[in-house]
Amino acid sequence: MLGRSFYFPMCHPAVGYAIAALSTAASIVGQNQAAKAQESYQEDLIKTNNVNATKSSETLREQQANQREAASREAEQARIAGRKAAATASTAAGESGVAGASVEALLGEFKAEEGRYKEALARQTTINDSNTESQIDALKTGASFQNIQTAQPIARPNYFAEGLKLGGRWLDIYNIQKAKKPPLV
C-alpha cells in the first residue's frame, strides 16, 4: 500500500484517486509486457532447441549415408579382389597342370571369404544404423526435455489483486481526507 506517503496535502482527492488508478494501470501494463517478453523468450528457445536437434539429426543422417557408401565401396573392392585372386589361382593352377577338386576347393574358399567379408560389412552397417537411430532418438528426447524445462508457467497480471490494491489506495486517500476535515458538530 502506498499509505500516507502517497498523499499530497495540497491536492484535491480526485488527483490522488487518479494517480492511484494510473499507478495500478501502469503496473498491469508492465506485468503484461513482462509476461509477453517471457513467452517470446520461451518460444524462441524452444524453436532454437528444435532447430539444433534437427540439424544434429541431419548431420547424423549424412554420416550414416557416408558410412553406408564407404561400406558399399569396401564390399565392391573385396569382390574385385576376390575375383582377381580367383583368376590368379585358376591361371596358376592351369599353368602348373593342377586341376580338379583341390582347385575347385581353393576357388570356393575365395568365394566363401568374400561372402564372410561382405556379411561382416553388412552386420557392421546394421550396427552403425542402429547406433545412428539411437543417437537421433536421444537428440529428440533431449530436445523434448529441454522444451518441457523451458516452457514454464508465465506469471500473468492478477487483475483481482490489482483491483484490491487500488481499492486499498483509494481507501487510504479517503481516510486521510476524512481525518483532515473538521468533525461536524
Secondary structure by P-SEA (a helix, b strand, c coil): ccccccccccccaaaaaaaaaaaaaaaaaaaaaaaaaaaaaaaaaaaaaaaaaaaaaaaaaaaaaaaaaaaaaaaaaaaaaaaaaaaaaaaaaaaaccccaaaaaaaaaaaaaaaaaaaaaaaaaaaaaaaaaaaaaaaaaaaaaaaaaaccccccccaaaaaaaaaaaaaaaaaaaaaaccccc
